[in-house]
Amino acid sequence: MTEKLSYKPVVAWLANEPQRLYCQFTSHQVDSRNDLICLRSFHWRPPDDPIPQGSQLMTHEEALEKWNRLKSMGWKKCAGPLHRGIL
């Protein structure tokens, strides 16, 4: 694993800009012993708002594996799509 994904309550984004796809990784605390990562995916065609494509909960290990797999496929870290308060 080459890159660390932060599991603090901050948001990390990856983008596949040619396909206009974005993934948002955020921490999702179920209880004090069981932190999970929520992966939300979006399609975004400016100037429209991002369109949610789905979401799933996964363990830290699964999320890091997914993050690194997407990065190896050419996805880039980004600030996330601009939006009008829907995310």
PDB file of N, CA, C and O in Angstrom, chain B, residues numbered from 101:
ATOM      1  N   MET B 101       0.855  -1.172   0.000  1.00  0.00           N
ATOM      2  CA  MET B 101       0.000   0.000   0.000  1.00  0.00           C
ATOM      3  C   MET B 101       0.899   1.232   0.000  1.00  0.00           C
ATOM      4  O   MET B 101       1.782   1.382   0.845  1.00  0.00           O
ATOM      5  N   THR B 102       0.655   2.085  -0.948  1.00  0.00           N
ATOM      6  CA  THR B 102       1.566   3.199  -1.149  1.00  0.00           C
ATOM      7  C   THR B 102       1.099   4.504  -0.539  1.00  0.00           C
ATOM      8  O   THR B 102       1.922   5.377  -0.264  1.00  0.00           O
ATOM      9  N   GLU B 103      -0.180   4.663  -0.321  1.00  0.00           N
ATOM     10  CA  GLU B 103      -0.672   5.937   0.196  1.00  0.00           C
ATOM     11  C   GLU B 103      -1.576   5.705   1.390  1.00  0.00           C
ATOM     12  O   GLU B 103      -2.399   4.790   1.395  1.00  0.00           O
ATOM     13  N   LYS B 104      -1.413   6.543   2.399  1.00  0.00           N
ATOM     14  CA  LYS B 104      -2.256   6.431   3.586  1.00  0.00           C
ATOM     15  C   LYS B 104      -3.530   7.227   3.379  1.00  0.00           C
ATOM     16  O   LYS B 104      -3.505   8.352   2.879  1.00  0.00           O
ATOM     17  N   LEU B 105      -4.628   6.637   3.764  1.00  0.00           N
ATOM     18  CA  LEU B 105      -5.923   7.302   3.722  1.00  0.00           C
ATOM     19  C   LEU B 105      -6.257   7.720   5.139  1.00  0.00           C
ATOM     20  O   LEU B 105      -6.221   6.902   6.058  1.00  0.00           O
ATOM     21  N   SER B 106      -6.580   8.982   5.320  1.00  0.00           N
ATOM     22  CA  SER B 106      -6.898   9.486   6.643  1.00  0.00           C
ATOM     23  C   SER B 106      -8.266   8.974   7.078  1.00  0.00           C
ATOM     24  O   SER B 106      -9.218   8.984   6.298  1.00  0.00           O
ATOM     25  N   TYR B 107      -8.355   8.531   8.319  1.00  0.00           N
ATOM     26  CA  TYR B 107      -9.633   8.053   8.847  1.00  0.00           C
ATOM     27  C   TYR B 107     -10.193   9.016   9.871  1.00  0.00           C
ATOM     28  O   TYR B 107     -11.076   8.653  10.647  1.00  0.00           O
ATOM     29  N   LYS B 108      -9.691  10.240   9.884  1.00  0.00           N
ATOM     30  CA  LYS B 108     -10.264  11.276  10.726  1.00  0.00           C
ATOM     31  C   LYS B 108     -11.564  11.727  10.061  1.00  0.00           C
ATOM     32  O   LYS B 108     -11.843  11.331   8.930  1.00  0.00           O
ATOM     33  N   PRO B 109     -12.361  12.547  10.744  1.00  0.00           N
ATOM     34  CA  PRO B 109     -13.630  12.961  10.148  1.00  0.00           C
ATOM     35  C   PRO B 109     -13.457  13.948   8.994  1.00  0.00           C
ATOM     36  O   PRO B 109     -14.336  14.772   8.745  1.00  0.00           O
ATOM     37  N   VAL B 110     -12.345  13.868   8.303  1.00  0.00           N
ATOM     38  CA  VAL B 110     -12.140  14.685   7.110  1.00  0.00           C
ATOM     39  C   VAL B 110     -12.557  13.870   5.896  1.00  0.00           C
ATOM     40  O   VAL B 110     -12.742  12.656   5.976  1.00  0.00           O
ATOM     41  N   VAL B 111     -12.698  14.547   4.793  1.00  0.00           N
ATOM     42  CA  VAL B 111     -13.146  13.906   3.565  1.00  0.00           C
ATOM     43  C   VAL B 111     -11.977  13.788   2.602  1.00  0.00           C
ATOM     44  O   VAL B 111     -11.208  14.737   2.444  1.00  0.00           O
ATOM     45  N   ALA B 112     -11.834  12.643   1.958  1.00  0.00           N
ATOM     46  CA  ALA B 112     -10.836  12.447   0.915  1.00  0.00           C
ATOM     47  C   ALA B 112     -11.559  12.098  -0.379  1.00  0.00           C
ATOM     48  O   ALA B 112     -12.499  11.304  -0.374  1.00  0.00           O
ATOM     49  N   TRP B 113     -11.123  12.686  -1.477  1.00  0.00           N
ATOM     50  CA  TRP B 113     -11.767  12.495  -2.775  1.00  0.00           C
ATOM     51  C   TRP B 113     -10.793  11.943  -3.796  1.00  0.00           C
ATOM     52  O   TRP B 113      -9.605  12.265  -3.770  1.00  0.00           O
ATOM     53  N   LEU B 114     -11.300  11.105  -4.702  1.00  0.00           N
ATOM     54  CA  LEU B 114     -10.584  10.677  -5.890  1.00  0.00           C
ATOM     55  C   LEU B 114     -11.460  10.984  -7.099  1.00  0.00           C
ATOM     56  O   LEU B 114     -12.687  10.911  -7.024  1.00  0.00           O
ATOM     57  N   ALA B 115     -10.815  11.329  -8.220  1.00  0.00           N
ATOM     58  CA  ALA B 115     -11.566  11.679  -9.425  1.00  0.00           C
ATOM     59  C   ALA B 115     -11.052  10.922 -10.640  1.00  0.00           C
ATOM     60  O   ALA B 115      -9.851  10.708 -10.800  1.00  0.00           O
ATOM     61  N   ASN B 116     -11.977  10.527 -11.480  1.00  0.00           N
ATOM     62  CA  ASN B 116     -11.689  10.021 -12.813  1.00  0.00           C
ATOM     63  C   ASN B 116     -12.326  11.050 -13.736  1.00  0.00           C
ATOM     64  O   ASN B 116     -13.460  10.880 -14.185  1.00  0.00           O
ATOM     65  N   GLU B 117     -11.587  12.115 -14.015  1.00  0.00           N
ATOM     66  CA  GLU B 117     -12.168  13.256 -14.726  1.00  0.00           C
ATOM     67  C   GLU B 117     -12.623  12.935 -16.144  1.00  0.00           C
ATOM     68  O   GLU B 117     -13.658  13.456 -16.560  1.00  0.00           O
ATOM     69  N   PRO B 118     -11.905  12.097 -16.923  1.00  0.00           N
ATOM     70  CA  PRO B 118     -12.409  11.798 -18.270  1.00  0.00           C
ATOM     71  C   PRO B 118     -13.812  11.169 -18.253  1.00  0.00           C
ATOM     72  O   PRO B 118     -14.613  11.415 -19.155  1.00  0.00           O
ATOM     73  N   GLN B 119     -14.107  10.362 -17.230  1.00  0.00           N
ATOM     74  CA  GLN B 119     -15.427   9.744 -17.116  1.00  0.00           C
ATOM     75  C   GLN B 119     -16.371  10.554 -16.236  1.00  0.00           C
ATOM     76  O   GLN B 119     -17.543  10.205 -16.093  1.00  0.00           O
ATOM     77  N   ARG B 120     -15.865  11.635 -15.647  1.00  0.00           N
ATOM     78  CA  ARG B 120     -16.646  12.503 -14.752  1.00  0.00           C
ATOM     79  C   ARG B 120     -17.174  11.761 -13.543  1.00  0.00           C
ATOM     80  O   ARG B 120     -18.309  11.971 -13.116  1.00  0.00           O
ATOM     81  N   LEU B 121     -16.341  10.894 -12.998  1.00  0.00           N
ATOM     82  CA  LEU B 121     -16.702  10.115 -11.811  1.00  0.00           C
ATOM     83  C   LEU B 121     -15.857  10.559 -10.635  1.00  0.00           C
ATOM     84  O   LEU B 121     -14.680  10.887 -10.790  1.00  0.00           O
ATOM     85  N   TYR B 122     -16.468  10.567  -9.451  1.00  0.00           N
ATOM     86  CA  TYR B 122     -15.799  10.988  -8.220  1.00  0.00           C
ATOM     87  C   TYR B 122     -16.155  10.025  -7.099  1.00  0.00           C
ATOM     88  O   TYR B 122     -17.280   9.531  -7.029  1.00  0.00           O
ATOM     89  N   CYS B 123     -15.191   9.761  -6.223  1.00  0.00           N
ATOM     90  CA  CYS B 123     -15.432   8.936  -5.034  1.00  0.00           C
ATOM     91  C   CYS B 123     -15.055   9.735  -3.801  1.00  0.00           C
ATOM     92  O   CYS B 123     -14.007  10.380  -3.759  1.00  0.00           O
ATOM     93  N   GLN B 124     -15.914   9.686  -2.807  1.00  0.00           N
ATOM     94  CA  GLN B 124     -15.701  10.381  -1.532  1.00  0.00           C
ATOM     95  C   GLN B 124     -15.520   9.318  -0.453  1.00  0.00           C
ATOM     96  O   GLN B 124     -16.361   8.433  -0.297  1.00  0.00           O
ATOM     97  N   PHE B 125     -14.418   9.410   0.289  1.00  0.00           N
ATOM     98  CA  PHE B 125     -14.137   8.516   1.413  1.00  0.00           C
ATOM     99  C   PHE B 125     -14.260   9.324   2.694  1.00  0.00           C
ATOM    100  O   PHE B 125     -13.556  10.319   2.870  1.00  0.00           O
ATOM    101  N   THR B 126     -15.152   8.905   3.597  1.00  0.00           N
ATOM    102  CA  THR B 126     -15.301   9.577   4.893  1.00  0.00           C
ATOM    103  C   THR B 126     -15.410   8.540   5.999  1.00  0.00           C
ATOM    104  O   THR B 126     -15.858   7.416   5.772  1.00  0.00           O
ATOM    105  N   SER B 127     -14.993   8.933   7.199  1.00  0.00           N
ATOM    106  CA  SER B 127     -15.134   8.008   8.320  1.00  0.00           C
ATOM    107  C   SER B 127     -16.593   7.943   8.732  1.00  0.00           C
ATOM    108  O   SER B 127     -17.330   8.925   8.640  1.00  0.00           O
ATOM    109  N   HIS B 128     -16.990   6.770   9.186  1.00  0.00           N
ATOM    110  CA  HIS B 128     -18.374   6.539   9.609  1.00  0.00           C
ATOM    111  C   HIS B 128     -18.291   5.744  10.911  1.00  0.00           C
ATOM    112  O   HIS B 128     -18.016   4.544  10.901  1.00  0.00           O
ATOM    113  N   GLN B 129     -18.526   6.415  12.009  1.00  0.00           N
ATOM    114  CA  GLN B 129     -18.377   5.762  13.308  1.00  0.00           C
ATOM    115  C   GLN B 129     -19.681   5.090  13.707  1.00  0.00           C
ATOM    116  O   GLN B 129     -20.687   5.753  13.962  1.00  0.00           O
ATOM    117  N   VAL B 130     -19.647   3.762  13.757  1.00  0.00           N
ATOM    118  CA  VAL B 130     -20.808   2.993  14.199  1.00  0.00           C
ATOM    119  C   VAL B 130     -20.887   3.017  15.716  1.00  0.00           C
ATOM    120  O   VAL B 130     -21.943   3.294  16.285  1.00  0.00           O
ATOM    121  N   ASP B 131     -19.790   2.732  16.358  1.00  0.00           N
ATOM    122  CA  ASP B 131     -19.664   2.877  17.807  1.00  0.00           C
ATOM    123  C   ASP B 131     -18.186   3.059  18.110  1.00  0.00           C
ATOM    124  O   ASP B 131     -17.364   3.064  17.194  1.00  0.00           O
ATOM    125  N   SER B 132     -17.846   3.205  19.354  1.00  0.00           N
ATOM    126  CA  SER B 132     -16.465   3.532  19.714  1.00  0.00           C
ATOM    127  C   SER B 132     -15.480   2.426  19.358  1.00  0.00           C
ATOM    128  O   SER B 132     -14.279   2.687  19.282  1.00  0.00           O
ATOM    129  N   ARG B 133     -15.947   1.200  19.138  1.00  0.00           N
ATOM    130  CA  ARG B 133     -15.044   0.103  18.807  1.00  0.00           C
ATOM    131  C   ARG B 133     -15.030  -0.232  17.331  1.00  0.00           C
ATOM    132  O   ARG B 133     -14.195  -1.026  16.898  1.00  0.00           O
ATOM    133  N   ASN B 134     -15.934   0.349  16.533  1.00  0.00           N
ATOM    134  CA  ASN B 134     -16.101  -0.129  15.170  1.00  0.00           C
ATOM    135  C   ASN B 134     -16.190   1.022  14.174  1.00  0.00           C
ATOM    136  O   ASN B 134     -17.281   1.368  13.719  1.00  0.00           O
ATOM    137  N   ASP B 135     -15.053   1.616  13.835  1.00  0.00           N
ATOM    138  CA  ASP B 135     -15.037   2.657  12.813  1.00  0.00           C
ATOM    139  C   ASP B 135     -15.052   2.024  11.433  1.00  0.00           C
ATOM    140  O   ASP B 135     -14.324   1.068  11.166  1.00  0.00           O
ATOM    141  N   LEU B 136     -15.875   2.558  10.576  1.00  0.00           N
ATOM    142  CA  LEU B 136     -15.943   2.115   9.193  1.00  0.00           C
ATOM    143  C   LEU B 136     -15.713   3.310   8.280  1.00  0.00           C
ATOM    144  O   LEU B 136     -15.764   4.458   8.720  1.00  0.00           O
ATOM    145  N   ILE B 137     -15.462   3.034   7.020  1.00  0.00           N
ATOM    146  CA  ILE B 137     -15.305   4.074   6.015  1.00  0.00           C
ATOM    147  C   ILE B 137     -16.519   4.013   5.101  1.00  0.00           C
ATOM    148  O   ILE B 137     -16.926   2.938   4.661  1.00  0.00           O
ATOM    149  N   CYS B 138     -17.094   5.179   4.819  1.00  0.00           N
ATOM    150  CA  CYS B 138     -18.210   5.272   3.883  1.00  0.00           C
ATOM    151  C   CYS B 138     -17.645   5.738   2.545  1.00  0.00           C
ATOM    152  O   CYS B 138     -17.015   6.792   2.463  1.00  0.00           O
ATOM    153  N   LEU B 139     -17.872   4.957   1.512  1.00  0.00           N
ATOM    154  CA  LEU B 139     -17.475   5.309   0.155  1.00  0.00           C
ATOM    155  C   LEU B 139     -18.734   5.708  -0.605  1.00  0.00           C
ATOM    156  O   LEU B 139     -19.663   4.915  -0.755  1.00  0.00           O
ATOM    157  N   ARG B 140     -18.749   6.945  -1.078  1.00  0.00           N
ATOM    158  CA  ARG B 140     -19.869   7.444  -1.875  1.00  0.00           C
ATOM    159  C   ARG B 140     -19.340   7.781  -3.263  1.00  0.00           C
ATOM    160  O   ARG B 140     -18.277   8.388  -3.393  1.00  0.00           O
ATOM    161  N   SER B 141     -20.071   7.393  -4.293  1.00  0.00           N
ATOM    162  CA  SER B 141     -19.632   7.697  -5.651  1.00  0.00           C
ATOM    163  C   SER B 141     -20.640   8.625  -6.327  1.00  0.00           C
ATOM    164  O   SER B 141     -21.837   8.589  -6.042  1.00  0.00           O
ATOM    165  N   PHE B 142     -20.115   9.463  -7.240  1.00  0.00           N
ATOM    166  CA  PHE B 142     -20.913  10.479  -7.913  1.00  0.00           C
ATOM    167  C   PHE B 142     -20.516  10.590  -9.369  1.00  0.00           C
ATOM    168  O   PHE B 142     -19.369  10.332  -9.736  1.00  0.00           O
ATOM    169  N   HIS B 143     -21.472  10.974 -10.194  1.00  0.00           N
ATOM    170  CA  HIS B 143     -21.207  11.400 -11.564  1.00  0.00           C
ATOM    171  C   HIS B 143     -21.440  12.904 -11.568  1.00  0.00           C
ATOM    172  O   HIS B 143     -22.414  13.388 -10.992  1.00  0.00           O
ATOM    173  N   TRP B 144     -20.534  13.652 -12.224  1.00  0.00           N
ATOM    174  CA  TRP B 144     -20.676  15.106 -12.189  1.00  0.00           C
ATOM    175  C   TRP B 144     -20.382  15.708 -13.551  1.00  0.00           C
ATOM    176  O   TRP B 144     -19.295  15.534 -14.101  1.00  0.00           O
ATOM    177  N   ARG B 145     -21.358  16.413 -14.081  1.00  0.00           N
ATOM    178  CA  ARG B 145     -21.215  17.136 -15.335  1.00  0.00           C
ATOM    179  C   ARG B 145     -21.534  18.603 -15.061  1.00  0.00           C
ATOM    180  O   ARG B 145     -22.703  18.984 -15.001  1.00  0.00           O
ATOM    181  N   PRO B 146     -20.487  19.436 -14.892  1.00  0.00           N
ATOM    182  CA  PRO B 146     -20.738  20.849 -14.613  1.00  0.00           C
ATOM    183  C   PRO B 146     -21.578  21.477 -15.723  1.00  0.00           C
ATOM    184  O   PRO B 146     -21.434  21.081 -16.880  1.00  0.00           O
ATOM    185  N   PRO B 147     -22.425  22.413 -15.427  1.00  0.00           N
ATOM    186  CA  PRO B 147     -22.591  23.102 -14.146  1.00  0.00           C
ATOM    187  C   PRO B 147     -23.623  22.445 -13.239  1.00  0.00           C
ATOM    188  O   PRO B 147     -23.985  23.020 -12.213  1.00  0.00           O
ATOM    189  N   ASP B 148     -24.107  21.255 -13.589  1.00  0.00           N
ATOM    190  CA  ASP B 148     -25.106  20.575 -12.767  1.00  0.00           C
ATOM    191  C   ASP B 148     -24.514  20.115 -11.439  1.00  0.00           C
ATOM    192  O   ASP B 148     -23.295  20.059 -11.280  1.00  0.00           O
ATOM    193  N   ASP B 149     -25.375  19.790 -10.502  1.00  0.00           N
ATOM    194  CA  ASP B 149     -24.936  19.228  -9.226  1.00  0.00           C
ATOM    195  C   ASP B 149     -24.463  17.793  -9.437  1.00  0.00           C
ATOM    196  O   ASP B 149     -24.910  17.135 -10.377  1.00  0.00           O
ATOM    197  N   PRO B 150     -23.561  17.291  -8.574  1.00  0.00           N
ATOM    198  CA  PRO B 150     -23.149  15.882  -8.658  1.00  0.00           C
ATOM    199  C   PRO B 150     -24.354  14.955  -8.455  1.00  0.00           C
ATOM    200  O   PRO B 150     -25.240  15.234  -7.647  1.00  0.00           O
ATOM    201  N   ILE B 151     -24.367  13.856  -9.201  1.00  0.00           N
ATOM    202  CA  ILE B 151     -25.457  12.880  -9.112  1.00  0.00           C
ATOM    203  C   ILE B 151     -24.948  11.664  -8.344  1.00  0.00           C
ATOM    204  O   ILE B 151     -24.033  10.987  -8.814  1.00  0.00           O
ATOM    205  N   PRO B 152     -25.520  11.369  -7.172  1.00  0.00           N
ATOM    206  CA  PRO B 152     -25.079  10.200  -6.405  1.00  0.00           C
ATOM    207  C   PRO B 152     -25.281   8.914  -7.211  1.00  0.00           C
ATOM    208  O   PRO B 152     -26.317   8.722  -7.847  1.00  0.00           O
ATOM    209  N   GLN B 153     -24.274   8.041  -7.170  1.00  0.00           N
ATOM    210  CA  GLN B 153     -24.330   6.769  -7.880  1.00  0.00           C
ATOM    211  C   GLN B 153     -24.433   5.591  -6.920  1.00  0.00           C
ATOM    212  O   GLN B 153     -24.779   4.483  -7.332  1.00  0.00           O
ATOM    213  N   GLY B 154     -24.137   5.820  -5.648  1.00  0.00           N
ATOM    214  CA  GLY B 154     -24.227   4.750  -4.666  1.00  0.00           C
ATOM    215  C   GLY B 154     -23.296   4.995  -3.497  1.00  0.00           C
ATOM    216  O   GLY B 154     -22.472   5.910  -3.516  1.00  0.00           O
ATOM    217  N   SER B 155     -23.440   4.163  -2.482  1.00  0.00           N
ATOM    218  CA  SER B 155     -22.567   4.266  -1.313  1.00  0.00           C
ATOM    219  C   SER B 155     -22.440   2.896  -0.672  1.00  0.00           C
ATOM    220  O   SER B 155     -23.290   2.024  -0.851  1.00  0.00           O
ATOM    221  N   GLN B 156     -21.365   2.725   0.075  1.00  0.00           N
ATOM    222  CA  GLN B 156     -21.174   1.485   0.807  1.00  0.00           C
ATOM    223  C   GLN B 156     -20.263   1.734   2.003  1.00  0.00           C
ATOM    224  O   GLN B 156     -19.422   2.633   1.993  1.00  0.00           O
ATOM    225  N   LEU B 157     -20.454   0.913   3.031  1.00  0.00           N
ATOM    226  CA  LEU B 157     -19.587   0.948   4.206  1.00  0.00           C
ATOM    227  C   LEU B 157     -18.563  -0.168   4.071  1.00  0.00           C
ATOM    228  O   LEU B 157     -18.874  -1.265   3.606  1.00  0.00           O
ATOM    229  N   MET B 158     -17.336   0.131   4.487  1.00  0.00           N
ATOM    230  CA  MET B 158     -16.287  -0.873   4.427  1.00  0.00           C
ATOM    231  C   MET B 158     -15.300  -0.648   5.561  1.00  0.00           C
ATOM    232  O   MET B 158     -15.264   0.420   6.171  1.00  0.00           O
ATOM    233  N   THR B 159     -14.511  -1.662   5.827  1.00  0.00           N
ATOM    234  CA  THR B 159     -13.486  -1.543   6.865  1.00  0.00           C
ATOM    235  C   THR B 159     -12.368  -0.631   6.380  1.00  0.00           C
ATOM    236  O   THR B 159     -12.281  -0.313   5.194  1.00  0.00           O
ATOM    237  N   HIS B 160     -11.512  -0.212   7.314  1.00  0.00           N
ATOM    238  CA  HIS B 160     -10.343   0.607   6.946  1.00  0.00           C
ATOM    239  C   HIS B 160      -9.510  -0.100   5.886  1.00  0.00           C
ATOM    240  O   HIS B 160      -9.089   0.510   4.903  1.00  0.00           O
ATOM    241  N   GLU B 161      -9.275  -1.397   6.097  1.00  0.00           N
ATOM    242  CA  GLU B 161      -8.434  -2.156   5.182  1.00  0.00           C
ATOM    243  C   GLU B 161      -9.053  -2.219   3.786  1.00  0.00           C
ATOM    244  O   GLU B 161      -8.357  -2.042   2.787  1.00  0.00           O
ATOM    245  N   GLU B 162     -10.362  -2.471   3.721  1.00  0.00           N
ATOM    246  CA  GLU B 162     -11.046  -2.517   2.425  1.00  0.00           C
ATOM    247  C   GLU B 162     -11.010  -1.164   1.727  1.00  0.00           C
ATOM    248  O   GLU B 162     -10.823  -1.090   0.512  1.00  0.00           O
ATOM    249  N   ALA B 163     -11.192  -0.086   2.502  1.00  0.00           N
ATOM    250  CA  ALA B 163     -11.176   1.255   1.931  1.00  0.00           C
ATOM    251  C   ALA B 163      -9.790   1.604   1.391  1.00  0.00           C
ATOM    252  O   ALA B 163      -9.672   2.181   0.311  1.00  0.00           O
ATOM    253  N   LEU B 164      -8.757   1.261   2.131  1.00  0.00           N
ATOM    254  CA  LEU B 164      -7.398   1.543   1.676  1.00  0.00           C
ATOM    255  C   LEU B 164      -7.074   0.736   0.423  1.00  0.00           C
ATOM    256  O   LEU B 164      -6.418   1.232  -0.493  1.00  0.00           O
ATOM    257  N   GLU B 165      -7.532  -0.494   0.392  1.00  0.00           N
ATOM    258  CA  GLU B 165      -7.347  -1.345  -0.787  1.00  0.00           C
ATOM    259  C   GLU B 165      -8.053  -0.723  -2.003  1.00  0.00           C
ATOM    260  O   GLU B 165      -7.484  -0.663  -3.093  1.00  0.00           O
ATOM    261  N   LYS B 166      -9.279  -0.268  -1.810  1.00  0.00           N
ATOM    262  CA  LYS B 166     -10.055   0.366  -2.884  1.00  0.00           C
ATOM    263  C   LYS B 166      -9.377   1.650  -3.344  1.00  0.00           C
ATOM    264  O   LYS B 166      -9.260   1.893  -4.546  1.00  0.00           O
ATOM    265  N   TRP B 167      -8.927   2.482  -2.390  1.00  0.00           N
ATOM    266  CA  TRP B 167      -8.237   3.740  -2.687  1.00  0.00           C
ATOM    267  C   TRP B 167      -7.016   3.476  -3.565  1.00  0.00           C
ATOM    268  O   TRP B 167      -6.831   4.122  -4.596  1.00  0.00           O
ATOM    269  N   ASN B 168      -6.190   2.527  -3.148  1.00  0.00           N
ATOM    270  CA  ASN B 168      -4.974   2.226  -3.895  1.00  0.00           C
ATOM    271  C   ASN B 168      -5.277   1.605  -5.260  1.00  0.00           C
ATOM    272  O   ASN B 168      -4.561   1.866  -6.226  1.00  0.00           O
ATOM    273  N   ARG B 169      -6.322   0.793  -5.350  1.00  0.00           N
ATOM    274  CA  ARG B 169      -6.717   0.201  -6.636  1.00  0.00           C
ATOM    275  C   ARG B 169      -7.161   1.295  -7.601  1.00  0.00           C
ATOM    276  O   ARG B 169      -6.761   1.291  -8.765  1.00  0.00           O
ATOM    277  N   LEU B 170      -7.984   2.232  -7.131  1.00  0.00           N
ATOM    278  CA  LEU B 170      -8.431   3.326  -7.989  1.00  0.00           C
ATOM    279  C   LEU B 170      -7.247   4.193  -8.424  1.00  0.00           C
ATOM    280  O   LEU B 170      -7.158   4.586  -9.587  1.00  0.00           O
ATOM    281  N   LYS B 171      -6.340   4.489  -7.491  1.00  0.00           N
ATOM    282  CA  LYS B 171      -5.147   5.281  -7.832  1.00  0.00           C
ATOM    283  C   LYS B 171      -4.316   4.578  -8.901  1.00  0.00           C
ATOM    284  O   LYS B 171      -3.808   5.227  -9.815  1.00  0.00           O
ATOM    285  N   SER B 172      -4.172   3.251  -8.793  1.00  0.00           N
ATOM    286  CA  SER B 172      -3.377   2.509  -9.775  1.00  0.00           C
ATOM    287  C   SER B 172      -4.060   2.480 -11.143  1.00  0.00           C
ATOM    288  O   SER B 172      -3.406   2.235 -12.156  1.00  0.00           O
ATOM    289  N   MET B 173      -5.363   2.727 -11.178  1.00  0.00           N
ATOM    290  CA  MET B 173      -6.121   2.768 -12.433  1.00  0.00           C
ATOM    291  C   MET B 173      -6.157   4.179 -13.029  1.00  0.00           C
ATOM    292  O   MET B 173      -6.821   4.409 -14.040  1.00  0.00           O
ATOM    293  N   GLY B 174      -5.445   5.121 -12.405  1.00  0.00           N
ATOM    294  CA  GLY B 174      -5.359   6.469 -12.949  1.00  0.00           C
ATOM    295  C   GLY B 174      -6.226   7.514 -12.277  1.00  0.00           C
ATOM    296  O   GLY B 174      -6.214   8.673 -12.691  1.00  0.00           O
ATOM    297  N   TRP B 175      -6.987   7.135 -11.240  1.00  0.00           N
ATOM    298  CA  TRP B 175      -7.775   8.116 -10.509  1.00  0.00           C
ATOM    299  C   TRP B 175      -6.819   9.050  -9.773  1.00  0.00           C
ATOM    300  O   TRP B 175      -5.758   8.623  -9.317  1.00  0.00           O
ATOM    301  N   LYS B 176      -7.192  10.320  -9.658  1.00  0.00           N
ATOM    302  CA  LYS B 176      -6.349  11.338  -9.014  1.00  0.00           C
ATOM    303  C   LYS B 176      -7.022  11.877  -7.767  1.00  0.00           C
ATOM    304  O   LYS B 176      -8.244  12.017  -7.712  1.00  0.00           O
ATOM    305  N   LYS B 177      -6.198  12.179  -6.755  1.00  0.00           N
ATOM    306  CA  LYS B 177      -6.707  12.829  -5.552  1.00  0.00           C
ATOM    307  C   LYS B 177      -7.141  14.242  -5.927  1.00  0.00           C
ATOM    308  O   LYS B 177      -6.460  14.916  -6.700  1.00  0.00           O
ATOM    309  N   CYS B 178      -8.271  14.692  -5.384  1.00  0.00           N
ATOM    310  CA  CYS B 178      -8.785  16.012  -5.708  1.00  0.00           C
ATOM    311  C   CYS B 178      -9.529  16.589  -4.512  1.00  0.00           C
ATOM    312  O   CYS B 178      -9.673  15.935  -3.480  1.00  0.00           O
ATOM    313  N   ALA B 179      -9.998  17.814  -4.665  1.00  0.00           N
ATOM    314  CA  ALA B 179     -10.756  18.484  -3.615  1.00  0.00           C
ATOM    315  C   ALA B 179     -12.230  18.109  -3.650  1.00  0.00           C
ATOM    316  O   ALA B 179     -12.982  18.497  -2.756  1.00  0.00           O
ATOM    317  N   GLY B 180     -12.656  17.369  -4.656  1.00  0.00           N
ATOM    318  CA  GLY B 180     -14.066  16.995  -4.782  1.00  0.00           C
ATOM    319  C   GLY B 180     -14.779  17.942  -5.709  1.00  0.00           C
ATOM    320  O   GLY B 180     -14.308  19.051  -5.961  1.00  0.00           O
ATOM    321  N   PRO B 181     -15.916  17.508  -6.218  1.00  0.00           N
ATOM    322  CA  PRO B 181     -16.653  18.366  -7.151  1.00  0.00           C
ATOM    323  C   PRO B 181     -17.268  19.563  -6.427  1.00  0.00           C
ATOM    324  O   PRO B 181     -17.647  19.478  -5.259  1.00  0.00           O
ATOM    325  N   LEU B 182     -17.351  20.642  -7.127  1.00  0.00           N
ATOM    326  CA  LEU B 182     -18.058  21.800  -6.576  1.00  0.00           C
ATOM    327  C   LEU B 182     -19.531  21.451  -6.537  1.00  0.00           C
ATOM    328  O   LEU B 182     -20.030  20.738  -7.407  1.00  0.00           O
ATOM    329  N   HIS B 183     -20.216  21.947  -5.543  1.00  0.00           N
ATOM    330  CA  HIS B 183     -21.636  21.631  -5.417  1.00  0.00           C
ATOM    331  C   HIS B 183     -22.370  22.778  -4.758  1.00  0.00           C
ATOM    332  O   HIS B 183     -21.760  23.737  -4.285  1.00  0.00           O
ATOM    333  N   ARG B 184     -23.653  22.670  -4.733  1.00  0.00           N
ATOM    334  CA  ARG B 184     -24.498  23.716  -4.151  1.00  0.00           C
ATOM    335  C   ARG B 184     -25.115  23.235  -2.844  1.00  0.00           C
ATOM    336  O   ARG B 184     -26.313  23.406  -2.614  1.00  0.00           O
ATOM    337  N   GLY B 185     -24.298  22.638  -1.995  1.00  0.00           N
ATOM    338  CA  GLY B 185     -24.770  22.272  -0.684  1.00  0.00           C
ATOM    339  C   GLY B 185     -25.526  20.943  -0.610  1.00  0.00           C
ATOM    340  O   GLY B 185     -26.221  20.703   0.378  1.00  0.00           O
ATOM    341  N   ILE B 186     -25.416  20.062  -1.629  1.00  0.00           N
ATOM    342  CA  ILE B 186     -26.171  18.821  -1.569  1.00  0.00           C
ATOM    343  C   ILE B 186     -25.376  17.676  -0.956  1.00  0.00           C
ATOM    344  O   ILE B 186     -25.952  16.647  -0.603  1.00  0.00           O
ATOM    345  N   LEU B 187     -24.065  17.839  -0.824  1.00  0.00           N
ATOM    346  CA  LEU B 187     -23.251  16.730  -0.279  1.00  0.00           C
ATOM    347  C   LEU B 187     -23.048  16.904   1.197  1.00  0.00           C
ATOM    348  O   LEU B 187     -22.393  16.078   1.832  1.00  0.00           O
TER     349      LEU B 187
END
